[in-house]
Structure formats: structure tokens, C-alpha cells
Amino acid sequence: MNVRELQTPALLVDSAGLEHNLAAMAAALPGERLRPHVKAHKCTALAKRQAAAGHRTFTCATIGEVEGMAAAGLGEDLLLANEVADASRLGRVVADGARVTLAVDSEATIDAAKAGGVTEVLVDVNVGLPRCGCAPDDAGRLADHARHHGLTVRGVMGYEGHVVGLEDRTKRLERTAESMELLVKAHADVGGDLISAGGTGTFDINTWATEIQAGSYALMDTAYGKLGLPFVQALTVLATVISVSPGWAVADCGLKALGMDHGNPTTDAGDVWFCSDEHLTFKPSQPLEVGDRIRVIPAHVDPTVAYHDALYVTDGDEVVEKWPVDLRGW
């Protein structure tokens, strides 16, 4: 199939770019030094490529991702890096033979893990991002509570999400060090083998963590593309020009096909003015006609992929594989 035969908008993955990114990360963080975050691509076929590159432990963001990864034979060591109030579905995955570790940051989430049948946890520590995570000074007490309830505490996790996107590398390094000082202190109180942290933007900066939870590196987006990382843009959204007016054109790739929380997408076809539900309005850099195809680079890969049913792997203009985005949902 040629890409021109695809219904648009459609997600394209350049096979050479993907292989470059997988190889570059495998060289930088081999084996268990990387725990790829599947929330970035939500695709077990791509996860299998990551496993083939030597990364067989995975990070998940939802219970549905854990279930899907285990069902695909990728349940060797799964971390749900998120708190849940009901862990019963995770307990069933564990009972079926997968290894599942759950993030906890309170007595309530520890009790939920125990009640649901999950036996291994990481204490989630707030290292500066105002999201989930306990106070660093409270981590040891929570670890004791978990062990008192018969759970195995594998260590700590803490996400420097407020740092990973900083364009100034020096600031990224300084603020990562500040965050990891908190996490390492908490780990001293908690114990365990794991210090789990990091993302694509700090994959080579965060040397304190025993494992890095990067995910976007495989496909990339414009936000991470500004950081000078050794990864290339492998993902684009194929769109069709559906209207041409004097001074602007419109393609069928709008808010419902793009993650917009990091701003507008970009395209080599011109300067993007704005996106609406089904439309991308832009000023063309060259003459265009209705029916022309353009490629759009999203600003944020994770939510972009979650809007789509499939990834189309390409070699030039040839579609060589179709991978279902089979980890959508919760």
C-alpha cells in the first residue's frame, strides 16, 4: 500500500527513524537501565520492538496498558507508575503469571494494592512536580506500612516531569539534581533495589536513578525535538488538503487528531495558524491544491497517538506494516 491510499488523518512511523531511536537508546541505556513507558505509543507491536532491543521491563500509565502488555506476552516486569484506588484487575493479571509492581503514595493506595492482590510496590515520592507522590520525609513510614501488610517494597520512584522539557540543558541538569537529591534521600529510608525516575528529556542526565522511564524517544515530537537529543522525528500525521483560499489552506488534521497541550503542531508545508476540531489552518510555503497530502509533526506524541486506532509503519511512501494502537482505554 502507498501512503496516498490511506484515509487521513493517519499516523505514520518512519521505519528507519524508529530503528535509529531504538538503537540509540539501547546503546545509551542498555537492558534494565531503561524501563520504556508504553503510554507514549500504546502499541504492543512497538513494545515488542523495544523488547527485541533489550528492554524487557516496561512502565505503564493505566490498568488497561498493564492488561494489554501481559496479554501480549510482555508481562515479565511491569510497573504501573500511577496510583489506583482499586487494584483488583491488577491482581488478576498477577494471578495469571505476570509480574506487576504498583506505585503507592498513601496508606489508602497501599491498602488498595493489598486488597487487590498486588504483592509488590514502589513508594512514589514528590520530587517537585505537583502531581502524585508522598512527601520525601514520609516515604519511609509508608514503606513500613506496606511491609507490615506483607507487601514487597522494591524501592522508590519520582518523576521530574517539571524538568524534562526545559530547553536549557544546564537548567535541566541542575533541577534534575535537586529532584534526585530528594528521591535518593527517600530511598535511604525506604530501601529496595529500584530508584525509578526520568524521561526522554533527562535520559542521559539522570544518573541517580537505577532505571529511566523514557517513552517519547521512540517516536518523538516537537517539544522534545527542541532539546538537541540524539533521537529523530519518526512519527508524523498524514493529512489531506481539503480547502485552499488566497493566503491560507486547510488540512483535515485538527484537535481530534493531535495532542495540543504543548502547543501547535508544525508542518514543512507552511506556517500553522491554528487548529480547530477537524481542521488545521496554515499559510502554505508553496502552491497547494485540494487533495495534496502533507505531513504534520505533533507537539506532544502521547495524546496524539491515543486519538488514533493504528500506526502505519512506512519505508518512504510504502506502508510496510500496520500496528494497532491496542493499549488505548483504561
Residue pairs with C-beta under 8 A, 6 or more apart in sequence:
1 318
1 319
2 317
2 318
2 319
3 10
3 12
3 238
3 293
3 312
3 314
3 317
3 318
3 319
4 293
4 317
5 319
6 238
6 312
6 319
8 238
8 239
8 240
8 252
8 253
8 293
9 237
9 238
9 239
9 252
9 253
9 257
9 296
9 308
10 237
10 238
10 308
10 310
10 312
11 235
11 236
11 237
11 238
11 304
11 305
11 308
11 310
11 311
11 312
11 325
12 235
12 236
12 237
12 238
12 295
12 311
12 312
12 314
13 46
13 219
13 234
13 235
13 311
13 312
13 313
13 314
13 323
14 233
14 234
14 235
14 236
14 314
15 313
15 314
15 315
15 320
15 321
16 315
17 232
17 233
17 234
18 46
18 49
18 218
18 219
18 234
18 313
20 231
20 232
20 234
21 217
21 218
21 219
21 220
21 231
21 232
21 234
22 49
22 50
22 53
22 218
23 53
24 217
24 230
24 231
25 34
25 53
25 55
25 203
25 214
25 217
25 218
25 231
26 34
26 53
26 54
26 55
28 203
28 204
28 230
29 203
29 212
29 214
30 54
31 54
31 55
31 56
32 55
32 56
32 57
32 211
33 210
33 211
33 212
34 55
34 203
34 211
34 212
34 214
35 55
35 57
35 58
35 59
35 79
35 196
35 211
35 212
35 213
36 47
36 50
36 55
36 58
36 59
36 213
36 214
36 215
36 218
37 58
37 59
37 60
37 61
37 81
37 199
37 213
37 214
37 215
37 216
38 47
38 58
38 59
38 60
38 61
38 65
38 69
38 215
38 327
39 59
39 60
39 61
39 62
39 65
39 215
39 302
40 215
40 216
40 218
40 219
40 301
40 302
40 305
41 47
41 215
41 218
41 219
41 301
41 305
41 311
41 325
42 65
42 305
42 306
42 325
42 326
42 327
42 328
43 305
43 311
43 323
43 324
43 325
43 326
43 327
44 68
44 69
44 72
44 74
44 326
44 327
45 311
45 321
45 323
45 324
45 326
46 218
46 311
46 323
47 58
47 69
47 72
47 74
48 72
48 74
50 58
50 218
51 74
56 74
56 76
56 77
57 76
57 77
57 78
57 79
57 211
58 69
58 74
58 77
58 78
58 79
59 78
59 79
59 81
59 196
59 213
59 215
60 66
60 69
60 78
60 79
60 80
60 81
60 82
61 80
61 81
61 82
62 80
62 82
62 327
62 329
62 330
63 80
63 84
63 89
63 90
63 330
64 327
64 328
64 329
64 330
65 80
65 327
66 78
66 80
66 90
66 93
66 98
66 100
67 89
67 93
68 326
68 327
69 75
69 78
69 98
69 327
70 78
70 93
70 96
70 98
70 100
72 326
75 93
75 97
75 98
75 99
75 100
76 98
76 99
77 99
77 101
78 93
78 98
78 99
78 100
78 101
79 100
79 101
79 102
79 103
79 122
79 157
79 196
79 213
80 90
80 100
80 101
80 102
80 103
81 103
81 122
81 124
81 157
81 159
81 196
81 213
82 103
82 132
83 102
83 103
83 104
83 105
83 106
83 109
83 124
83 132
84 90
84 102
84 109
84 112
84 116
85 108
85 109
85 112
86 112
86 116
87 102
87 112
87 113
87 115
87 116
87 117
87 118
88 115
88 116
88 117
89 116
90 100
90 102
90 113
90 116
90 117
90 118
91 116
91 117
91 118
92 117
93 100
94 100
94 117
94 118
94 119
95 117
99 120
100 118
100 120
101 118
101 120
101 121
101 122
101 154
102 109
102 113
102 118
102 120
102 121
102 122
103 109
103 121
103 122
103 123
103 124
103 132
103 157
104 110
104 113
104 121
104 122
104 123
104 124
104 142
104 146
105 123
105 124
105 125
105 126
105 132
105 133
105 134
105 142
106 134
106 142
107 142
107 145
110 121
110 142
110 145
110 146
110 149
110 151
111 149
113 121
113 146
113 151
114 149
114 150
114 151
118 151
119 150
119 151
119 152
120 151
120 152
120 153
120 154
121 146
121 151
121 152
121 153
121 154
122 153
122 154
122 155
122 156
122 157
122 192
122 194
122 196
123 134
123 139
123 142
123 143
123 146
123 153
123 155
123 156
123 157
123 186
123 190
124 132
124 133
124 134
124 156
124 157
124 158
125 133
125 134
125 135
125 136
125 139
125 156
125 157
125 158
125 182
125 183
125 186
126 132
126 133
126 134
126 135
126 136
126 158
126 182
127 133
127 136
127 158
127 159
127 160
127 179
127 180
127 182
127 183
127 197
128 160
128 162
128 163
128 175
128 178
128 179
128 182
129 159
129 160
129 161
129 162
131 159
131 161
133 158
133 159
134 142
136 182
136 183
136 185
136 186
137 186
139 156
139 186
139 187
139 189
139 190
140 186
140 189
140 190
142 190
143 153
143 189
143 190
143 191
143 192
146 153
147 153
153 190
153 191
153 192
154 192
154 193
154 194
155 187
155 190
155 191
155 192
155 193
155 194
155 195
155 196
155 210
156 183
156 186
156 187
156 190
156 192
156 194
156 195
156 196
157 183
157 194
157 195
157 196
157 197
157 213
158 179
158 180
158 182
158 183
158 186
158 196
158 197
159 197
159 198
159 199
159 213
160 175
160 176
160 179
160 180
160 197
160 198
160 199
160 202
160 206
161 199
162 175
163 172
163 175
163 176
163 179
163 201
163 202
164 172
164 198
164 199
164 200
164 201
164 202
165 201
165 223
165 224
165 227
166 172
166 175
166 201
167 226
167 227
169 205
169 227
169 228
172 201
172 202
172 205
172 227
173 205
176 202
176 205
176 206
177 208
179 197
180 197
180 206
180 208
180 209
183 195
183 197
183 208
183 209
184 195
184 208
187 195
193 210
194 210
194 211
195 208
195 209
195 210
195 211
196 209
196 210
196 211
196 213
197 206
197 208
197 209
197 211
197 212
197 213
198 206
198 209
198 211
198 212
198 213
198 214
199 212
199 213
199 214
199 215
199 216
200 214
200 215
200 216
200 217
200 224
200 229
200 231
201 224
201 227
201 229
202 212
203 212
203 214
203 217
203 229
206 212
215 302
216 224
216 301
216 302
217 224
217 229
217 231
218 234
219 234
219 235
219 301
219 305
220 229
220 231
220 232
220 233
220 234
220 235
220 301
221 233
221 235
221 259
221 262
221 297
221 298
221 299
221 300
221 301
221 304
222 262
222 263
222 265
222 266
222 297
222 298
222 299
223 262
223 263
223 299
223 300
224 231
225 233
225 297
233 297
235 297
235 298
235 301
235 304
235 305
235 311
236 295
236 296
236 297
237 253
237 257
237 258
237 265
237 295
237 296
237 297
237 298
237 304
238 293
238 294
238 295
238 296
238 312
239 251
239 252
239 253
239 257
239 280
239 293
239 294
239 295
239 296
240 251
240 252
240 291
240 292
240 293
240 294
241 249
241 250
241 251
241 288
241 289
241 290
241 291
241 292
241 293
241 294
242 250
242 251
242 252
242 279
242 290
243 249
243 250
243 290
244 250
244 284
244 288
244 289
244 290
247 283
248 273
248 281
248 282
248 283
248 284
249 269
249 270
249 281
249 282
249 283
249 284
249 288
250 279
250 280
250 281
250 282
251 267
251 269
251 279
251 280
251 282
251 294
251 296
252 278
252 279
252 280
253 265
253 275
253 279
253 280
253 296
254 275
254 276
254 277
254 278
254 279
254 280
255 275
255 276
255 277
255 278
256 277
256 278
256 307
257 304
257 307
257 308
258 265
258 275
258 280
258 296
258 298
258 299
258 304
258 307
259 298
259 299
259 300
259 301
259 302
259 303
259 304
259 306
259 307
260 275
260 299
260 300
260 303
261 299
261 300
261 303
262 299
262 300
263 299
264 272
264 274
264 275
264 299
265 272
265 275
265 280
265 296
265 297
265 298
265 299
266 272
266 296
266 297
266 299
267 280
267 282
267 294
267 295
267 296
267 297
268 285
268 294
268 295
269 282
269 284
269 285
269 286
269 288
269 294
269 295
270 282
270 283
270 284
270 285
270 286
271 282
271 283
271 285
272 280
272 281
272 282
273 281
273 282
273 283
274 281
275 281
280 296
288 294
298 304
305 311
305 325
306 325
306 328
308 325
309 324
309 325
310 322
310 323
310 324
310 325
311 322
311 323
311 325
312 319
312 321
312 322
312 323
313 319
313 320
313 321
313 322
313 323
314 320
